[in-house]
Amino acid sequence: MFELDLRSRKPIYEQLVDKLKELIINEVLQVDEKLPSVRVLAQQLTVNPNTIQKAYRELENQGYIYSLKGKGSFVNVLEFTETSEELMKVKEQLEKLIAEALFLGMSASELRAIVEKIDESANRGGSN
């Protein structure tokens, strides 16, 4: 499925959250697709099942997945509104990163080019 960097300073559960979000956003994992069980994924990645459970719980809190008791975890329909907490967090992070990029000398046109490149690849992937 994917690999984690066990030497990274970033906690394993955060890496897992990021990787699964990426797969969901890029529609590699489809809506209502069942995710591997905690036990199976823990064995595949050779990490503690509690780490997987923590990542799944975080993804559920953020609205990326949902769980059904006794059935497992599934990819949720992504419906982020203008005022959703997750979207507001992303906007806040973007503002900080853009301000830093401008401070470090990146031009507004370079930033626009990056956004356009990402938008094009997202549209080709069928996200919009």
C-alpha positions, 0 to 999 in steps of 0.5 A: 500500500505505502511505506512509512519512514521509521527514522522520521521525526514525524510520528508514525500515526501522523505519517499514516494519516497523511498517506491515507489522506493523500490516497483518499484525496487522489481517489486511489481509495474510493468512497465506501471502500473498506480500509484494511483492518487495524490488525492486518495493516499493523502486520503489513507495516510492522507497527503497533496496532494502537498506532493504526487505531490512533490514525484511523481515529484521527481520520474519522475525526477529520471526516475522511473515513467512517467506522461501522461496528463489527464491519471495519473502517471505510472511505467517507464521502468528502463534503467539506464546506467553506466553514468546515473545521478541516478546510479552515485549518488548511487555509490557515496553514496555507496562509502561513506557508505562503507568507513564509514563501513570499518572505523568502523571496518567492514571487506571487507568479511562482506561487500561482504557477505552483497552484495551477500545476497542482490544479491541473494534476488534480483535474487530470486525476478526476478530482474535480 
